[in-house]
Amino acid sequence: MALDLWMFAALIVFILIGYPVAFTIAGVATIFALLGWALDVFSINLMGALGQRFFAVMTNPVLTAIPLFVLMGVVLEKSRIAEELLETMGRLFGAMRGGLGVSVMVVGALLAASTGIVGATVVAMGMIALPAMLRNGYNPRLAAGTVCTAGTLGQIIPPSTLLIILAEVMSSAFQQAQYEQGRFSIETISVGQTFAAALVPGLVLVVIYILYILGRAWLIPGDAPALRERTTTVSRAEITGAIVPPVLLIVAVLGAILGGVASPNEAASVGAVGAILLAGYRRGAPRGLILAGAAALLILAVVAGLAPVRLQRSDTGLLQYLMAAVYSGLALVGLAAIASALRALGRQRLVTPALAQTLIVTSMIFATILMASFFSLVFVGLGGEHRVAAILESLPGGATGALIFAMVFVFILGFFLDFVEISVILLPLLIPPLILMGHDPIWLAVLIAVNLQTSFLTPPFGFSLFYLRGAAPPEVTTGMIYQGVAPYIVLQVVAIAIIWLVPSIATWLPGLAF
């Protein structure tokens, strides 16, 4: 009866109608579970595993890093770092043709690595950079496409929620594939490996975008002229003040993960605390105390890792007690700095909106993941898993043909579905057969990550398009935005082809670091 195929088709239809995604997924799963039970093609006893699946999601140590990374991004967005970066980069590159576009892309990459929130980045740059580009004579289509695309870099440049979710999905699929191969020594894929694999491809993507902007400015000077507005020359101190703080935060978070010093949860905590201190520094907290607190926490993290103190041991001596006192003093200085930063942010009423936005984003992500777990349980019970594997194995071209089909299918679904829905509903079904066919899971994860990033730009339901439409000036029409992102979608397909042909772009850094 092919209930599994009808189930997937029904899900897409109801999502396109506009029902809330989490409720749609749960409703479709419930209807087809009952229908399959009534037709005797689905065992209702499978529903007994639902509680265990939900518990596993909510206690997953990888996914619990998501709220902290979201908080880090929201706090940085509220502290107006994007505005200062854009202004500084615009003055730095504005004298050259295409310079404003290059500055937008550079700022997008920096914000991607420090916030990872697409909506906040697109809206911020749509309100700040887009009017400046239009005032200086940029083609509205090029300006809109550049702002939209720069905002989506937060999904491919780590840390990002997409990569965290993708790491968990790929790890589960990799383990499932190994079980089916009869292997008893199971390997896993960590968030750190996924971050490391995506870092170089993300930077390659930024370089491709910048080359496109400069090339277009050279071929069609009127599309991306040099800065017309008179501005003061940017000093080294201004460049340092705008770039160094977010870069230090990026290095602290990614360095801790890639260096194996901290787990994703711990690194996310470092990022959240660092973002609060940085925001407090920018928004009126005592700067001396903030710098002292940041230095104290950094020293504490290093020395406590090199020389940990365990006071519960029976052989603890005077030196250990002195070290414990020093560590406690450093911790108190750090706590005082955090309290001061929170007090400054609280006076400007930034704490409550930041926490509320974090709660909304996190709830949306976890609700979708939980309901997708329900959906996949019913889909597998209806035989959908075996049907997908059979379809991939029957395609011409073997493993390569199957991967081409999967990538095209994900790309097409990106026109209609969100990356979370594709990641947690479709990928657990597609990935195990592809791994069994011999594809490297790390390389596969990066290909899919770039592909999923494209879903933010593809009309009619690309989220970046909606974000920019809400923030863009009235003279920038929806049609202009669609036309502006089209070349960047082609460039992302080119990037996928480059990673496909040169797998070492994705596999070199994780192989080196892990």
C-alpha positions in Angstrom: 0.0 0.0 0.0 3.1 2.3 0.2 1.8 4.0 3.3 5.4 5.2 4.1 5.5 7.2 0.8 2.1 8.6 1.4 3.2 9.6 4.9 6.2 11.5 3.6 4.1 13.2 0.9 1.4 14.2 3.5 4.1 15.8 5.7 5.3 18.0 2.9 1.8 19.0 1.9 0.8 20.0 5.4 4.0 21.9 6.0 3.5 23.9 2.7 -0.1 24.7 3.8 1.4 26.5 6.8 0.7 24.5 9.9 3.3 24.8 12.7 6.1 22.3 11.9 6.3 20.4 15.2 2.5 19.9 15.4 2.4 18.9 11.7 5.1 16.2 12.1 3.4 14.8 15.2 -0.1 14.9 13.7 1.0 13.1 10.4 2.9 10.5 12.5 -0.2 9.8 14.7 -2.6 9.6 11.8 -0.4 7.1 9.8 0.4 5.1 12.9 -3.3 4.6 13.5 -4.0 4.0 9.9 -1.2 1.4 9.6 -2.5 -0.3 12.7 -6.0 -0.5 11.4 -4.7 -1.9 8.1 -2.5 -4.4 10.0 0.8 -3.1 8.4 2.1 -1.4 11.5 2.7 -2.8 15.0 1.3 -0.4 17.6 3.7 -1.9 20.1 6.5 0.2 18.6 4.9 3.2 20.3 6.3 1.8 23.5 9.8 2.9 22.4 8.6 6.5 22.1 9.3 7.5 25.7 12.9 6.1 25.5 13.5 8.1 22.3 12.3 11.3 23.8 14.4 10.8 26.9 17.5 10.0 24.8 17.0 13.3 22.9 16.5 15.4 26.0 19.6 14.0 27.8 21.8 13.9 24.7 25.1 15.6 25.8 25.7 16.8 22.2 22.3 18.5 21.8 22.4 20.2 25.2 25.1 22.5 23.8 22.5 24.1 21.5 20.9 26.4 24.1 24.3 27.7 25.2 25.5 28.4 21.6 22.2 30.1 20.9 22.5 32.3 24.1 26.1 33.2 23.0 24.8 34.3 19.6 21.8 36.2 21.0 23.9 38.1 23.5 26.5 39.1 20.9 23.7 40.2 18.6 22.2 42.4 21.3 25.5 44.0 22.1 25.6 45.5 18.5 29.0 44.0 17.6 27.6 43.6 14.0 27.2 47.3 13.7 30.7 48.2 14.8 32.2 45.4 12.6 30.3 46.6 9.5 31.2 50.2 10.0 34.9 49.4 10.5 35.1 47.0 7.6 33.2 49.3 5.3 35.6 52.1 6.0 38.6 49.7 5.5 37.5 48.2 2.2 35.2 50.9 0.9 37.8 52.7 -1.3 38.0 49.8 -3.7 35.3 48.7 -6.2 33.2 46.0 -4.5 34.7 46.9 -1.2 31.4 47.3 0.6 30.3 43.9 -0.6 33.6 42.3 0.5 33.2 44.0 3.9 29.7 42.5 4.3 31.0 39.0 3.4 34.0 39.3 5.9 31.7 40.5 8.7 29.2 37.7 7.8 32.0 35.2 8.3 33.1 36.7 11.6 29.6 36.8 12.9 29.0 33.3 11.7 31.9 32.0 13.7 30.9 34.0 16.8 27.1 33.9 16.7 25.9 31.2 14.3 22.4 32.7 14.2 21.2 33.3 10.6 18.1 35.4 11.3 19.9 37.9 13.6 22.8 38.3 11.2 20.6 38.8 8.1 18.3 41.3 9.9 21.3 43.3 11.4 23.1 43.6 8.1 19.8 44.2 6.2 19.2 47.2 8.4 22.8 48.5 8.5 24.7 47.4 5.4 22.0 47.2 2.7 21.0 50.9 2.9 24.7 51.9 2.9 25.3 49.8 -0.3 22.2 51.3 -2.0 23.3 54.8 -1.1 26.7 54.2 -2.7 25.2 53.0 -6.0 25.3 49.2 -5.6 23.0 47.2 -7.9 20.0 46.4 -5.5 20.0 42.8 -6.6 23.7 42.3 -5.9 23.4 44.1 -2.6 20.4 42.1 -1.4 21.9 38.8 -2.6 25.2 39.6 -0.8 23.5 40.5 2.5 21.3 37.4 2.4 24.2 35.0 1.6 26.6 36.5 4.1 23.9 35.9 6.8 23.7 32.2 5.9 27.4 31.6 6.6 26.4 31.0 10.2 25.2 27.5 9.2 28.4 26.2 7.7 31.1 28.0 9.7 31.3 26.5 13.2 30.0 26.7 15.8 26.4 26.4 14.4 23.3 24.6 15.4 23.1 22.9 11.9 26.5 21.3 12.5 25.6 20.2 16.0 22.4 18.5 14.8 24.2 17.1 11.8 27.0 15.6 13.9 24.4 13.8 16.0 22.5 12.5 13.0 25.7 11.4 11.2 27.1 9.7 14.3 23.8 7.7 14.8 23.7 6.8 11.1 27.4 5.8 11.1 26.8 3.5 14.1 23.8 2.0 12.5 25.7 1.3 9.3 28.5 -0.4 11.3 26.0 -2.6 13.1 24.6 -3.7 9.8 28.1 -4.5 8.7 28.5 -6.8 11.7 31.2 -4.7 13.4 31.4 -4.9 17.1 34.0 -2.1 17.6 31.8 0.9 16.9 33.3 4.2 15.9 31.5 7.5 16.3 31.6 11.0 14.9 32.0 13.9 17.4 30.9 17.5 17.1 34.5 18.4 17.2 35.2 16.4 14.1 32.2 17.9 12.3 33.3 21.4 13.2 36.9 20.7 12.0 35.6 19.2 8.8 33.3 22.2 8.0 35.8 25.0 8.9 38.0 24.9 5.8 35.1 24.4 3.4 33.3 27.3 5.1 36.3 29.6 4.5 36.6 28.3 0.9 32.9 29.3 0.4 33.7 32.8 1.7 36.7 33.1 -0.7 34.4 32.1 -3.6 31.8 34.7 -2.7 34.5 37.5 -2.4 36.0 36.5 -5.8 32.6 36.7 -7.3 31.9 40.2 -5.9 35.3 41.5 -7.0 35.0 39.9 -10.4 31.5 41.4 -10.9 32.8 44.8 -9.8 35.6 44.6 -12.3 33.4 43.4 -15.2 30.4 45.7 -14.4 31.8 48.7 -12.4 28.4 50.3 -12.0 27.1 47.3 -10.0 29.6 47.6 -7.2 31.3 51.1 -7.2 33.8 52.4 -4.7 32.5 54.2 -1.6 31.0 57.6 -2.5 30.4 58.8 1.0 33.2 60.6 2.7 34.4 58.8 5.8 37.4 59.2 8.1 40.3 56.9 7.7 40.0 53.8 9.9 42.9 53.5 12.4 44.7 50.3 13.5 43.2 50.8 17.0 39.7 50.9 15.6 40.3 47.8 13.5 41.8 46.0 16.5 39.0 47.0 18.8 36.3 45.8 16.3 37.9 42.5 15.2 40.0 41.2 18.1 37.3 40.6 20.7 35.0 38.4 18.5 38.1 36.6 17.1 39.4 35.9 20.6 35.9 34.4 21.4 36.0 32.3 18.3 39.5 31.0 19.1 38.5 30.2 22.6 35.4 28.2 21.6 36.7 26.4 18.5 40.2 26.0 20.0 38.8 24.3 23.1 36.8 21.9 20.9 39.3 21.2 18.2 42.2 21.0 20.7 40.3 18.4 22.8 40.5 20.6 25.8 36.7 20.9 26.3 33.6 19.1 25.2 31.0 20.9 23.0 28.9 21.7 26.2 31.9 23.1 28.0 33.1 25.1 25.0 29.5 26.4 24.6 29.6 27.5 28.2 32.9 29.3 27.6 31.3 31.0 24.6 28.2 32.1 26.5 30.3 33.5 29.4 32.7 35.2 27.0 29.7 36.8 25.1 28.3 38.1 28.4 31.6 39.6 29.4 32.1 41.1 25.9 28.6 42.6 25.9 29.1 44.0 29.4 32.4 45.6 28.3 30.6 47.3 25.4 27.5 48.3 27.3 28.8 50.2 30.4 30.2 47.6 32.9 33.5 48.6 34.6 36.1 47.7 31.9 38.9 47.1 34.3 36.8 44.5 36.2 35.7 42.8 33.0 39.2 42.5 31.7 40.4 41.2 35.1 37.6 38.7 35.2 38.3 37.5 31.7 42.0 37.1 32.5 41.2 35.3 35.8 38.9 32.8 34.1 41.4 32.2 31.3 44.2 31.6 33.8 42.0 29.4 35.9 41.0 27.2 32.9 44.7 26.7 31.9 46.3 26.1 35.3 43.4 24.0 36.7 43.8 21.8 33.6 47.5 21.5 34.0 47.5 21.1 37.8 44.1 20.0 39.1 43.5 20.1 42.9 41.6 17.3 44.6 41.1 18.2 48.3 39.3 15.0 49.1 42.5 12.9 48.7 44.1 11.8 52.0 47.6 12.9 50.9 46.5 16.5 50.3 49.2 18.9 51.6 49.8 22.6 52.2 50.7 23.3 48.6 47.3 21.8 47.4 45.4 24.0 49.9 47.3 27.1 48.7 46.6 26.2 45.1 42.9 25.7 46.0 42.8 29.2 47.6 44.4 30.7 44.5 41.9 28.9 42.2 39.0 30.1 44.4 40.3 33.7 44.2 40.4 33.5 40.5 36.9 32.1 40.3 35.6 34.9 42.6 37.1 37.5 40.3 35.6 35.9 37.3 32.2 35.7 39.0 32.4 39.3 40.0 33.0 40.3 36.4 30.1 38.2 35.1 27.8 39.7 37.8 29.0 43.2 36.8 28.3 42.5 33.1 24.9 41.1 33.8 24.1 44.1 35.9 25.1 46.5 33.1 23.0 44.5 30.6 20.1 44.4 33.0 20.1 48.2 33.3 19.7 48.5 29.6 17.1 45.7 29.6 19.0 43.3 27.4 19.0 40.2 29.7 15.3 39.3 29.5 15.0 39.7 25.7 18.2 37.7 25.2 16.9 34.9 27.5 13.4 35.0 25.9 14.9 34.7 22.4 17.2 31.9 23.4 14.2 30.0 24.9 12.1 30.5 21.7 14.8 29.3 19.4 15.8 26.4 21.6 12.2 25.3 22.1 11.6 25.4 18.3 14.6 23.2 17.6 14.0 20.6 20.3 10.2 20.4 19.5 11.1 19.7 15.9 13.7 17.1 16.9 11.4 15.3 19.3 8.5 15.1 16.9 10.9 14.0 14.1 11.9 11.1 16.3 8.2 10.2 16.6 7.8 10.5 12.8 10.9 8.4 12.0 9.7 5.6 14.4 6.3 5.4 12.5 8.1 5.7 9.1 10.5 2.9 10.0 7.6 0.8 11.3 5.8 1.2 8.0 8.8 -0.1 6.1 10.1 3.2 4.9 13.7 2.6 5.9 14.0 -0.5 3.7 12.2 1.2 0.9 14.7 4.1 0.9 17.7 1.7 1.0 16.2 -0.3 -1.9 15.7 2.9 -4.0 19.3 4.0 -3.4 20.7 0.5 -4.2 18.7 0.3 -7.4 19.9 3.6 -8.9 22.3 3.4 -11.8 25.9 4.5 -11.1 26.3 2.6 -7.9 27.5 4.6 -4.9 28.1 7.7 -6.9 24.6 7.6 -8.5 23.0 7.1 -5.1 24.9 10.1 -3.7 24.0 12.3 -6.6 20.3 11.3 -6.1 20.5 12.0 -2.4 22.1 15.5 -2.9 19.6 16.5 -5.6 16.7 15.3 -3.4 18.0 17.3 -0.4 18.6 20.3 -2.6 15.0 20.2 -4.0 13.5 19.7 -0.5 15.4 22.8 0.6 13.0 24.8 -1.5 10.2 23.8 0.8 11.5 22.5 4.1 13.8 23.9 6.9 17.2 22.5 7.5 16.1 21.1 10.9 13.2 19.1 9.3 15.5 17.7 6.6 18.2 16.9 9.1 16.2 15.0 11.6 13.5 13.4 9.3 15.2 12.6 6.0 18.9 12.2 6.7 18.6 9.3 9.2 17.0 7.4 6.3 19.4 8.4 3.6 22.7 8.4 5.3 23.1 4.7 6.5 22.7 3.2 3.0 25.2 5.8 1.6 27.8 4.9 4.3 27.3 1.2 3.6 28.0 1.9 0.0 31.5 3.2 1.0 31.2 7.0 1.4 33.3 8.6 4.1 30.9 9.9 6.8 32.9 13.1 7.6 33.1 14.1 3.9 29.4 13.3 3.5 28.5 15.5 6.5 30.2 18.5 4.9 28.6 18.0 1.5 25.2 17.8 3.1 26.0 20.8 5.4 26.7 23.0 2.4 23.7 21.6 0.6 21.4 22.4 3.6 22.9 25.9 3.9 21.5 26.5 0.4 18.0 25.9 1.7 18.2 29.3 3.4 18.5 31.0 0.0 16.2 29.0 -2.3 12.8 30.5 -2.9 9.9 30.4 -2.1 10.6 29.4 1.5 14.2 30.3 2.1 14.3 31.8 5.6 17.0 34.3 4.8 14.7 35.7 2.1 12.0 36.3 4.6 14.4 37.8 7.2 15.8 40.3 4.6 12.3 41.1 3.2 11.3 42.3 6.7 14.4 44.4 7.1 15.0 45.7 3.6 14.0 49.2 2.5 10.8 49.5 0.4 12.6 50.0 -2.8 14.1 46.6 -2.6 11.4 44.2 -3.9 11.0 40.5 -3.3 11.8 39.8 -6.9 15.1 41.7 -6.5 16.0 39.6 -3.5 15.2 36.4 -5.4 17.3 37.5 -8.4 20.1 38.6 -6.1 20.5 35.2 -4.4 20.4 33.2 -7.6 24.1 33.6 -8.5 25.1 32.7 -4.9 23.0 29.5 -5.1 25.0 28.6 -8.2 28.2 29.4 -6.4 27.2 27.0 -3.6 26.6 24.3 -6.1 30.1 25.0 -7.4 31.5 24.7 -3.8 29.7 21.3 -3.4 31.4 20.2 -6.7 34.8 21.4 -5.4 34.4 19.5 -2.1 33.2 16.5 -4.0 36.3 16.5 -6.3 38.8 17.4 -3.6 37.6 15.5 -0.5 40.8 16.5 1.5 39.3 20.0 1.9 36.8 18.4 4.3 38.9 15.5 5.7 42.3 17.1 6.2 41.7 19.1 9.4 39.7 16.5 11.3 42.3 13.9 10.4 45.0 16.2 11.7 43.1 17.3 14.9 41.6 13.9 15.8 
